[in-house]
Amino acid sequence: MSNAVLRVNNLDVEYHTDAGAVKANNHVTFELRPKERLGLVGESGSGKSTLALAILRMIRPPGKIAGGEVWLDGVDLTKISDEEMRRMRGNEISMVPQGAMNSLNPVMRIEDQIIDGMVDHNLGLSRSVMKEMAAEALRAVDLDPKVGRSYPHELSGGMKQRVIIAMAVTL
């Protein structure tokens, strides 16, 4: 029995075009155990982002998961309802996008964006508790909590990436 936290088994993702189906991912299989990390390496257009989006069940038409399984802590994500999957996203599984600067709202302070994510996930916490959680999340990624009062354009690319990671860990 595997103790994998994430197990992807024969995952196929296709995009339907006028010329027919194009396989973006073909029989992808891997396991990720506790404390392991996995890096996806490949050329532009090789299917790395498609794989991540498929794991999160965020492939949009004309794409679709054409086969395979995605197991997270014993739950096959390809079989659960859309509502169950929505609840799991951000709580059990998240993705940190490559272009973090494109994921942040340029007219909102960082702290407010972190708190908005908590509000969107109905955590039922007071604003003061969420502010402290936001500060702690920034500390966890080696950013001074004062960064929370900044706007995205005031941060370096690496700092923006860490802000996105902080957002993911607060949920």
C-alpha positions in Angstrom: 0.0 0.0 0.0 1.4 3.4 -1.0 1.6 6.2 1.5 1.4 8.8 -1.3 -0.3 12.1 -0.5 -0.8 12.7 -4.3 -1.0 9.8 -6.8 -1.6 10.4 -10.5 -2.3 7.3 -12.5 -2.4 7.2 -16.3 -3.8 10.7 -16.6 -4.7 11.8 -20.1 -5.6 15.3 -21.0 -6.8 16.3 -24.5 -7.7 19.4 -26.3 -10.3 19.1 -29.1 -9.6 21.0 -32.2 -11.1 21.1 -35.7 -8.3 18.7 -36.7 -9.2 16.3 -33.9 -8.0 15.6 -30.4 -4.6 16.7 -29.3 -3.1 14.9 -26.3 -1.4 17.4 -23.9 -0.7 14.8 -21.3 -0.5 11.1 -22.2 -0.6 8.4 -19.4 1.1 10.6 -16.8 1.8 8.6 -13.7 3.6 9.6 -10.5 3.4 9.5 -6.7 4.3 12.2 -4.2 4.8 11.1 -0.6 4.9 13.3 2.5 7.9 15.7 2.6 8.7 15.0 -1.1 8.8 17.7 -3.7 8.3 17.3 -7.4 9.6 19.6 -10.2 8.0 19.6 -13.6 10.5 20.4 -16.3 9.9 20.8 -20.0 9.8 23.1 -22.9 7.2 25.7 -23.4 4.0 24.0 -24.5 5.0 20.6 -23.2 2.0 20.2 -20.9 3.4 21.2 -17.5 0.6 23.8 -16.7 -2.0 21.5 -18.3 -1.0 18.8 -15.9 -1.2 21.1 -12.8 -4.6 22.4 -14.0 -5.8 18.8 -14.6 -4.8 17.8 -11.1 -6.9 20.7 -9.8 -9.7 19.9 -12.2 -9.5 23.4 -13.7 -9.1 22.4 -17.4 -11.4 24.5 -19.5 -13.0 23.5 -22.8 -12.0 22.6 -25.4 -9.7 20.7 -23.0 -10.8 17.8 -20.9 -9.5 15.0 -18.7 -9.9 12.0 -21.0 -8.8 9.3 -18.6 -6.9 8.3 -15.5 -7.1 9.0 -11.8 -5.9 11.7 -9.5 -5.8 10.6 -5.8 -5.3 13.1 -3.0 -5.2 11.6 0.5 -7.2 8.6 -0.7 -9.9 10.6 -2.6 -10.1 10.3 -6.4 -10.4 13.9 -7.5 -11.7 12.8 -10.9 -14.8 11.3 -9.3 -16.0 13.9 -6.7 -18.6 16.5 -7.4 -17.7 20.0 -8.6 -18.7 21.4 -5.2 -16.5 19.0 -3.3 -13.6 19.8 -5.6 -14.2 23.6 -5.1 -14.0 23.1 -1.3 -10.8 21.1 -1.6 -9.1 23.7 -3.8 -7.2 26.1 -1.5 -7.9 23.9 1.6 -6.3 20.6 0.6 -4.5 21.4 -2.7 -3.3 24.6 -4.3 -1.2 25.8 -7.2 1.3 28.6 -7.1 1.3 30.1 -10.6 4.5 30.8 -12.5 3.7 34.4 -13.2 2.7 35.6 -9.7 2.7 39.2 -10.7 -0.3 38.4 -12.9 -2.2 36.8 -10.0 -2.2 39.8 -7.7 -4.6 42.7 -7.9 -2.5 45.8 -8.6 -4.8 48.2 -6.7 -5.2 46.2 -3.5 -2.7 45.9 -0.6 -1.1 42.5 -0.1 -2.7 42.0 3.3 -6.2 42.7 1.9 -5.7 40.2 -0.9 -4.6 37.5 1.6 -7.6 38.3 3.8 -9.9 38.2 0.8 -8.8 34.7 0.1 -9.7 33.7 3.6 -13.1 35.4 3.3 -13.8 33.6 0.0 -13.2 30.3 1.7 -15.7 31.1 4.5 -13.2 30.5 7.3 -15.6 32.3 9.7 -12.8 34.3 11.4 -12.7 37.8 12.7 -10.8 40.4 10.7 -8.2 40.8 13.5 -7.6 37.0 13.5 -7.2 37.0 9.7 -4.8 39.9 9.9 -2.6 38.0 12.3 -2.8 34.9 10.1 -1.8 37.0 7.1 1.2 38.3 9.0 2.2 34.8 10.1 1.9 33.5 6.6 4.2 36.3 5.4 6.7 35.4 8.1 6.5 31.7 7.1 7.8 32.7 3.6 10.5 35.0 5.0 8.7 38.2 4.3 8.4 41.0 6.9 4.7 41.3 7.8 5.0 45.0 6.9 4.9 43.8 3.3 1.2 43.3 3.8 0.8 47.1 3.6 2.5 47.2 0.2 1.0 47.1 -3.3 2.2 44.5 -5.7 4.1 47.0 -7.9 6.3 47.7 -4.8 7.5 44.1 -4.6 10.2 42.2 -6.6 9.1 39.2 -8.6 10.4 36.8 -6.0 8.6 38.6 -3.2 5.3 38.4 -5.3 5.9 34.7 -5.7 6.3 34.3 -1.9 3.1 36.3 -1.3 1.2 33.8 -3.5 2.7 31.0 -1.5 1.7 32.8 1.7 -1.9 33.1 0.3 -2.0 29.4 -0.4 -0.9 28.4 3.1 -3.5 30.5 4.8 -6.3 28.6 3.3 
